Amino acid sequence: MKRPSSKIREEIAKLQDQLKQAETREAERIGRIALKAGLGEIEIDETALQVAFENIAKHFRGGKGAATGKKDAAAGGSASASSTTVETGAGQGSAGEA
């Protein structure tokens, strides 16, 4: 029994809405944690911050690579340099703003 394409489109729309809501909840949760950790006060390039978050995710996955190959390939060569920058910037406080 085949379903009409309109029904499939409705299901896709519902799933996209559910995905958007789940991503929003996850982003809010991680954002709250990041703010509690003081990341909101640090001026840091988004790319360097993303690399740092990818390293954190890798740590909690038990050293396994991230699921998104595209982002890892772009950030792979600079991961250690960027995480060093993040640690240095976090330790210096306002020196990164100068």
HELIX and SHEET records of a PDB file:
HELIX    1   1 SER A    5  LYS A   36  1                                  32    
HELIX    2   2 LEU A   39  GLU A   41  5                                   3    
HELIX    3   3 GLU A   46  PHE A   60  1                                  15    
HELIX    4   4 GLY A   69  ALA A   75  1                                   7    
HELIX    5   5 GLY A   76  SER A   78  5                                   3    
HELIX    6   6 ALA A   79  GLN A   92  1                                  14    
HELIX    7   7 GLY A   93  GLU A   97  5                                   5    
END                                                                             
